[in-house]
Amino acid sequence: MEDTWDKNRGRREMRINKEECTGLVIDIQERLFPHMDQKEELLKKCSILIRGLNALKVPLVVTEQYPKGLGPTVSMVKADLQGRDPIEKISFSCCDEPAFMGAIGQLSRNTLIVSGIEAHVCILQTVVDLVTSGYSPVVVADCITSRKGEDKRWALERMRSEGATISTCESILFELARRAGTPEFKAISQLVK
């Protein structure tokens, strides 16, 4: 994130740059997904986000919570991930999994664009731990959910209060693209139609 102080208005300006970003897809798995609130909309938005991040050449990291019990990543998401292997975990926070911390550390990118399930469990705990670890999580509000909408709502409020940036799929993709007329812009425009 570009961090500059705007002396005229007395606040920081935060610009999210694709060169500093990693996409994070958390636990969108076969046995958990059917129980989610607004699951079809989530699947549609996550597909747009992942395809957009691919078009922008933003690296992606995907996790699976106890895949023996919750199954693999759902097939539509898996197809968009273009063969990326998931990091298995049993802790709710991705940050408690050494393989995850190693993967994001190797990428040397400070901003994580967060999507997946469940908002009030794995996503919330991961986001809080990312902030504590010095990362800048950007939670894509229309690319996360929980079994109950109320849980998602309160999780978003908590994540914002802990220091996460909240955005939407379309907003973050166009912010990362930065300008019209590029092949990336054209690809994103087609995705969000």
C-alpha positions in Angstrom: 0.0 0.0 0.0 1.2 3.4 -0.9 1.1 5.4 2.4 1.3 9.2 2.1 0.2 11.9 4.5 -2.2 14.5 3.0 -1.4 17.6 5.0 -4.3 19.5 3.4 -6.9 17.2 4.9 -5.0 15.8 7.8 -5.4 12.2 7.0 -3.5 9.4 5.3 -4.1 8.4 1.7 -3.9 4.7 1.2 -3.6 3.4 -2.4 -3.5 -0.4 -3.0 -0.9 -1.4 -5.6 -1.0 -4.7 -7.4 2.8 -5.1 -7.1 2.4 -5.3 -3.3 -0.6 -7.7 -3.3 -1.2 -11.4 -2.8 -4.7 -12.9 -3.2 -5.8 -15.1 -0.4 -8.7 -17.7 -0.9 -9.6 -19.2 2.4 -11.4 -22.6 2.8 -14.1 -22.6 0.1 -14.6 -26.3 0.4 -17.2 -28.8 -0.8 -18.7 -29.9 2.6 -18.7 -26.4 4.1 -19.9 -24.4 1.1 -23.5 -25.7 0.8 -24.3 -24.3 4.3 -23.2 -20.7 3.5 -25.5 -17.7 3.4 -25.8 -16.3 -0.2 -23.5 -19.1 -1.5 -24.3 -18.7 -5.2 -23.5 -14.9 -5.1 -20.3 -15.7 -3.2 -19.2 -18.2 -5.8 -19.9 -15.7 -8.6 -18.0 -12.9 -6.9 -15.1 -15.1 -5.9 -14.7 -16.3 -9.5 -14.6 -12.7 -10.8 -12.1 -11.8 -8.1 -9.8 -14.7 -8.8 -10.0 -14.3 -12.6 -9.3 -10.6 -12.2 -6.3 -11.2 -9.9 -5.0 -13.7 -12.5 -5.4 -11.1 -15.3 -3.5 -8.6 -13.1 -0.8 -11.3 -12.4 -1.3 -11.0 -8.7 -0.1 -14.2 -7.0 -2.7 -16.3 -5.2 -2.5 -18.5 -2.0 -5.3 -20.9 -1.2 -6.0 -22.8 2.0 -8.2 -25.7 3.0 -9.3 -26.4 6.5 -9.0 -30.1 7.4 -9.7 -31.3 3.9 -10.2 -34.9 5.1 -13.3 -33.8 6.9 -14.4 -30.7 4.8 -13.4 -31.9 1.4 -11.4 -30.1 -1.3 -11.9 -26.7 -2.7 -15.2 -26.5 -4.7 -14.6 -27.3 -8.4 -15.6 -23.9 -9.8 -13.1 -22.1 -7.6 -10.4 -24.8 -8.1 -10.7 -24.3 -11.9 -10.1 -20.5 -11.5 -7.0 -21.2 -9.3 -5.2 -22.7 -12.4 -3.6 -25.6 -10.6 -2.4 -23.8 -7.5 -2.0 -26.3 -4.6 -3.9 -25.5 -1.4 -2.2 -25.2 1.9 -3.8 -27.6 4.4 -4.4 -26.4 7.9 -6.2 -27.4 11.0 -6.0 -24.1 12.9 -8.7 -21.5 12.2 -6.2 -18.7 11.5 -4.1 -19.3 8.4 -1.3 -17.6 10.3 -1.0 -20.5 12.7 0.1 -22.7 9.8 3.9 -22.4 9.2 3.5 -23.4 5.5 1.1 -20.4 5.0 3.4 -18.0 6.7 6.3 -19.3 4.6 4.3 -19.0 1.4 3.3 -15.3 2.0 6.8 -14.5 3.3 8.4 -15.8 0.1 6.2 -13.6 -2.0 7.4 -10.5 -0.1 4.2 -8.6 -0.6 2.6 -6.8 2.3 -1.0 -6.5 1.2 -3.3 -9.6 1.2 -6.6 -9.5 -0.6 -8.8 -11.8 1.4 -11.8 -13.9 0.3 -13.5 -17.1 1.4 -15.3 -18.6 4.3 -16.3 -18.4 7.2 -16.1 -14.7 7.8 -16.5 -14.9 11.6 -14.1 -17.8 12.1 -11.1 -18.5 9.8 -11.2 -15.1 8.0 -11.6 -13.0 11.1 -8.8 -14.8 13.0 -6.5 -14.7 9.9 -7.1 -11.0 9.4 -6.5 -10.2 13.0 -3.3 -12.2 13.0 -2.2 -10.6 9.6 -2.6 -7.2 11.1 -0.6 -8.2 14.2 2.1 -9.6 12.0 2.5 -6.3 10.1 0.5 -7.2 7.0 -2.2 -5.1 5.4 -5.3 -7.2 4.8 -8.0 -6.0 2.4 -11.2 -7.9 3.1 -13.4 -8.2 0.0 -16.8 -7.9 1.6 -18.8 -9.5 -1.3 -16.3 -12.4 -1.5 -16.7 -13.6 2.1 -19.6 -15.1 3.9 -20.7 -17.2 6.9 -23.6 -19.6 7.6 -25.5 -16.6 9.0 -25.5 -13.1 7.6 -25.4 -11.6 11.1 -22.0 -13.4 11.7 -20.6 -11.9 8.6 -21.8 -8.4 9.4 -20.2 -8.4 12.9 -17.0 -10.0 11.6 -16.6 -7.2 9.0 -17.1 -4.6 11.8 -14.5 -6.3 14.0 -12.0 -6.7 11.1 -12.4 -3.0 10.3 -11.9 -2.0 13.9 -8.7 -4.2 14.0 -7.2 -2.3 11.1 -8.3 -4.2 8.0 -9.4 -2.3 4.8 -12.8 -3.4 3.6 -13.5 -3.3 -0.2 -15.7 -5.0 -2.8 -14.7 -7.2 -5.7 -15.2 -4.6 -8.4 -13.7 -1.8 -6.5 -10.5 -3.6 -5.6 -10.0 -4.9 -9.2 -10.3 -1.5 -10.7 -8.1 0.0 -8.1 -5.4 -2.5 -8.9 -5.9 -2.0 -12.7 -5.4 1.8 -12.1 -6.3 2.9 -15.7 -8.5 2.2 -18.6 -7.2 1.0 -22.0 -4.9 -1.7 -20.9 -5.4 -5.4 -21.5 -5.9 -5.9 -17.8 -8.6 -3.3 -17.7 -10.4 -4.9 -20.7 -10.3 -8.3 -19.0 -11.7 -6.9 -15.7 -14.4 -5.0 -17.6 -15.5 -8.2 -19.2 -15.6 -10.0 -15.9 -17.7 -7.5 -14.0 -20.3 -7.0 -16.8 
